[in-house]
Amino acid sequence: MRWDDFRRSDNVEDVRGGGDDGGFGGGGMSMGGGGLGIGTIIVLGLLGWALGIDPRILIGGADILMGGGSGPAIEQRAPQQGQARGPSAPPSDQSGQFIAAVLGNTEDVWIAVFKENGRSYSAPKLRMFSGATRSACGTAQSAMGPFYCPNDQRIYLDTSFFRDLERRFRGCSGKACEFAQAYVISHEVGHHVQNLLKVLPQAQQQQQAAGSRAEANRIQVKVELQADCFAGVWANRSNQKWKSLEPGDVEAALQTAAAIGDDRIQRQTQGTVVPDSFTHGSSAQRQRWFSIGLKEGKVSACNTFSAPNV
């Protein structure tokens, strides 16, 4: 992946290893009234790790549907004093430079896409952390993997996930991992785009009105597949303008999409596949919708909610 010419974003907050955890302290996640067993929480956490919105939102939704409480299981907080950070200089290490470059490129692409549609794009922040940090959705921990918190419009990323992507998920290898990592970031940015387009709040309302956990999960799958498609749109538009794709990049992204499909993760973690419990989509679905966005390069091609067959 060619990224040296990408503009570095000013929206990266680097709180790795410097004693600044962004306000991390007790609390964070508050479980509802006993609806979920620890096994279910672990499974949902593992699924949440496979890219997407804060997995505690999935845990909270499941708890509501199982009668475990009257509200979301996560404890919603506004950012505390000292938590929010303004623009800062991009980090100087290779990993930080790469993340700042990819985020900057997503900003340039989505600014252009929104402008074409008569809208303005406001970019998300991306917080790089190590171990744990505080988000407006509660405590963020490295084991959760990357996620987007709509409450503070931030992406949370412990870069150790990239090592896990290569070593544990075997989603890529060598230099091809760069584009696979960019796919991870652009997927999370896709959730921010959904938030700006009001897709996320509408989907949450639909989930709350769903009559079963399986139905709520199907809505979540559509949310995740659309974010995959938006990642493909970014790759298409970036390559058109910056010629950023190199041989093997697309294959690496597709390999990563396959590695984090619900069916593959379920086989690895529990030995069986339960489609009604999918929250992100199968390997084939994730590959398909990323490919649609990559081929079409248009937001309109990513309407997973009206597609007859996701």
N, C-alpha and C positions, 0 to 999 in steps of 0.2 A: 504494500500500500504506500503510495506517495503522499506524504503529509507534511513535508518540510515547508512547503509554501503556504500551508494553512495559516490563517490569522489566529493568534493565541487569544483565547477568551480572557476577559477580565473578571469573569463570574465564577472563577474557581476559588474555593476556600480550602486551604490546606491546613488541616489541624493534626497531621500525622506526627506522632512521637515527640511533640514538643511540650507536653504537659498541658496543652490547651485542648480540651475535649469538647469545646463548644457548649459548655454548661452542663456536662453530664454529671448526674448525681442521682440519688435514689429514686424510686418510683419507676415510671415508664409505662409498663404494661399492667393493666388491672383486669384480671379475668372475671367474667360474669359468673352467675350463680350455678356453677357446677355442671353445665351442660356438656362440656368436652372433657374427655379423658386425656391423659398425657400422651397416649399413643397417637390420638388424632391430632393433637397439637404438633407433635414431632413430624408427622406426615405432612401436615399443612405447611410447616416451616420449611421442610425439604422442598416442597413444590414451590413455595414462595422464593426459594433460593434460585430457582431456574428462571430468573429474570422477571421483573414486574413490579407492581405496586407493593408497598410494604406488606409482607405476608401476615402481619397482625390484623390487617383489614380483612383478609380471607378468614383468619381465625375468628374475628369478631362476627363476620357474617354467618359463619357456620354456627356459632353459639346462639345467635338470635333465632335461626331457623330450627334449632334443636330445642328451643324453649329454655335456653340457659340464662336469659336475662332480658331486660326491657330495652336495652340500648347497646351500642357498640361495645365490644369487650375492651377496646383500647381506650386509654384515658387521653382524651383530647386536651391538648395544651396549646396556648399561644406561646410563641417563643419567649423565653425569659430574658430579662435584662442581661446583656453581655453575650447572648447566644447568637443573634444575627450579626453578620459581618458584611461590611461593604466591599466593593471591588478591591482586589489586591493584586500585586504583581504575580504573574504566573509562576508556579514552582519551577525550580531550576534543574531538578533531576530528570532523567530520561523519561521515566514513567509519567511524571507530572507534566512535562512538556508535551508528551503525546496526548494526554487527556485534555489539556488546555487547547491543543491544536484541533482535536476532533470536536470538542464542544464549540470552539470558535467557528468551525466549518458548519456545524449544524445550525448555528445562529445565522450565518450568512445565507444558507440555503432556505431556512424557514422564513427569514425576513423577506426574501424574494418571492417565495410561494404565497405568503400572506398578502404581500403587496399586489400580486397579480389578481388577487381576489378581493381587492379593495379593503383590506384589513391591515392592522399593524400587529407585529409580533413582539411580545415581551419575553425575553429569554429567562430560563430558569437558572438558579444557582446550582453549582455542583460542589458538594463538600467531600473532600478526600479525608478519610480518617483511618485510624488503626485501632482495632479492638472494639471500641464503643464510643458513641457520641449521642448527644441529645437532638431529637428532631421534634417538630410540632406534632408528629404522630406518636410520640413516645420515645423510648430508648432504642437507638439503632445499634445493632451488634454485627460483627463481621460475619457470623454464621448465617445471617439472613441473606447475604448476598446483596447486590445492588438493588435499590428501590427508589421510587419516586413518591414523595409525600406531597399530596395536593394542598395540605393545610398551610405549608410554608413555601410551596413551589420550589422545592429543592430535590436534587438527586443526591442520594447518599451512596458512597462507594468506598469500600475498603479494597485497595488494589490487590490484596492477597487473593481475592476472588479470581483474578486473571491467572494466577498460578494454579488454582484449583481447576479452572476451566481446562487448562492444558494437561494437568497431571491426573486429576480425578475423573473429570468428565471425558477427557481425551477428545475435546471438541476441536482441537487444532494442533499444529506443531510448527516450530520454527518461526520464521518471519511471517508466515501466513496468519499467525495468531494476531498480528496487529489489526487486520481487518475484522477478525472475529471479535476482538476487544472493542473496536469501533462500533460493531453491530450491537454489542451490549449497551454501550453508551447511547447510541441513536435510538434503541428500543425505549430506554428510559425517557429520552427527550420526546419520543412519540407519545408517551403518557402525558407529558406536559402539553403537547399539542392538543390531545384529547381534552385536557382540562380547560384549555383556552376556548375550544370549540363546544364546551358544555357537554361533551360525551360522558365524562366521568360522573358528574352529578346525576345525569339522567339514568345512567346504568345503575348507579347505587339505588336510585328510587325504584327501578325495575326489580332489582334484587330484593329489596325490602318487601315488595308486593308479591314476590314469587311464592308459589304455594308449596314448594319443596326445595330442599338443598340442591337436588339435581338440576332443577330449573335455574336456581341462582348460579350454580356453577356454569351452566351453558351460557349465561349472560357474561360471566367473567371470562370465559374462553373467547368470546367475541371481542371483548375489550383487549385482551392480550394479542390476539391475532391481528387486530387492527394496528396495534403498536408495532408488530413485526412488519406489517405492510408499510407503515410510515417510515420505518427504518430503511426499507427498500426504496421508498421515494427519495429519501435523503441520499442514498448511495447513487441512485440514477442521476439526480441533479448535480451532485458533487462531481461525478465523473464527467458529465457533460461540460462543465466549466473548468475543472481543474485536472482532468485526466488522471484521477487519483487511483483508479483500479489497476492492479497488476495481475498477470496470470496467476491463477490459484486463489485469488482473494475471494471470489464468489463461492468457489467450492468450499473454502474454509468457513465462510458464514453459513452455508447450507449444512455443513458437517456439524457446526455448533448448534444450529437450530434443531438438528436431529438429536444431538446429545442431550438437549434440555427439554425434549418433548415429554409430556406427562406419561405416555405409555412406557417410554424407555426408563424414566426415573422410577416409576412404580415397579417395573420388573426388577430394577437394581435394589430397591429399598424394601419391597414387600413380596416380591416373587410372583405377583399376579397383577393383571391390568383391570381396572374398574372404570370404564368410560364415563359413567355418571359422576365420578368424583374428579374428573379433569377440571383444572382451573386455568390452564395455559394453552391447551391444545396438544394434539399428538405431534410426533416428529414430522409426519407427512404434512399436517396442516400448517405447522410453523414454517416449513420449507416452502410450501405453496404460497402462503400469503406474503412472505418476504420476496419471493420471486415475482409475484404480481406487482408489488410496489416497485421493484427494480426494473421490470419491463415497461410499465406504464408511466411511472414518474409523476403520477397525479393523485391528489388526495381523493378525488371522486372514485378512483378505482379501489379504494380501501374500505368501502362500506360493508363491513362484515355483518352488520345488523340486518341488512336487507338481502344479503346473499342467500339464495335458496339452499345452498349446501356449503357450509363453511369448511 
